[in-house]
Amino acid sequence: MPVSTDNKALIIRIAEIIISELKLEDITAETFDPNLDLVDELGVDSMDLATVVLVLQDEYGITIDEDDYPKLRNVRMIAEYIENKMAA
């Protein structure tokens, strides 16, 4: 399924937030793999994820339930989650 322009912009913005909040170096939003597993491959822990979630909630005016955190394993999944929340 092709990625829409809106989705691509959303993916880049989410990557920017993750890079900024987790203080990742040597990576840009454009080179961030949206399928990279944040927990298993990047080592994001629950506190890091909670920090990112707070920023995403503020940025997009949505509420992300703690029960949904397991659904937020990579940038692409987070983008789909946000799109669904905003459409609801």
C-alpha positions as CSV (number, residue, x, y, z in Angstrom):
1,M,0.0,0.0,0.0
2,P,1.6,3.3,-1.0
3,V,2.2,5.9,1.7
4,S,0.1,9.0,1.3
5,T,1.8,12.4,1.4
6,D,0.0,13.2,4.7
7,N,1.2,9.9,6.2
8,K,4.7,10.5,5.0
9,A,4.7,14.0,6.7
10,L,3.3,12.4,9.8
11,I,5.9,9.7,9.9
12,I,8.7,12.3,9.5
13,R,7.2,14.5,12.3
14,I,6.9,11.5,14.6
15,A,10.6,10.5,13.8
16,E,11.6,14.1,14.6
17,I,9.8,13.9,18.0
18,I,11.4,10.6,18.9
19,I,14.9,11.8,17.8
20,S,14.5,15.0,19.8
21,E,13.0,13.4,23.0
22,L,15.4,10.5,23.1
23,K,18.3,12.6,22.1
24,L,19.4,10.3,19.3
25,E,22.5,11.3,17.5
26,D,23.7,10.6,13.9
27,I,20.2,10.1,12.6
28,T,17.7,12.4,10.9
29,A,13.9,12.1,10.5
30,E,14.4,11.4,6.8
31,T,16.9,8.5,7.4
32,F,14.9,7.1,10.4
33,D,13.5,3.7,9.4
34,P,9.7,3.9,10.1
35,N,9.7,0.1,10.6
36,L,12.5,0.1,13.2
37,D,11.2,-1.6,16.3
38,L,11.5,1.1,19.0
39,V,11.8,-1.4,21.9
40,D,13.7,-4.4,20.5
41,E,16.0,-2.6,18.0
42,L,16.3,0.9,19.5
43,G,16.1,0.0,23.2
44,V,13.3,2.4,24.1
45,D,12.0,1.7,27.6
46,S,8.6,2.4,29.1
47,M,9.7,5.8,30.5
48,D,11.0,6.9,27.1
49,L,7.9,5.8,25.4
50,A,5.7,7.6,28.0
51,T,7.7,10.8,27.3
52,V,7.2,10.5,23.5
53,V,3.5,9.7,24.0
54,L,3.0,12.9,26.1
55,V,4.6,15.0,23.3
56,L,2.4,13.2,20.7
57,Q,-0.7,13.8,22.7
58,D,0.1,17.5,23.0
59,E,1.1,17.9,19.3
60,Y,-2.0,16.1,17.9
61,G,-4.6,16.8,20.5
62,I,-5.4,13.1,21.1
63,T,-5.4,10.8,24.1
64,I,-3.3,7.7,24.0
65,D,-4.3,5.0,26.5
66,E,-1.6,3.2,28.3
67,D,-3.2,0.0,27.2
68,D,-2.4,1.0,23.6
69,Y,1.4,1.4,24.2
70,P,2.1,-2.1,22.9
71,K,0.6,-1.0,19.6
72,L,3.2,1.7,19.3
73,R,6.2,-0.4,18.4
74,N,7.5,1.6,15.4
75,V,7.0,5.0,13.7
76,R,4.7,3.6,11.0
77,M,2.4,2.0,13.7
78,I,2.4,5.2,15.7
79,A,1.4,7.2,12.5
80,E,-1.5,4.8,11.8
81,Y,-2.6,5.0,15.4
82,I,-2.6,8.8,15.4
83,E,-4.4,8.9,12.0
84,N,-7.1,6.6,13.4
85,K,-7.5,8.6,16.6
86,M,-7.8,11.9,14.7
87,A,-10.3,10.4,12.3
88,A,-12.5,9.1,15.1
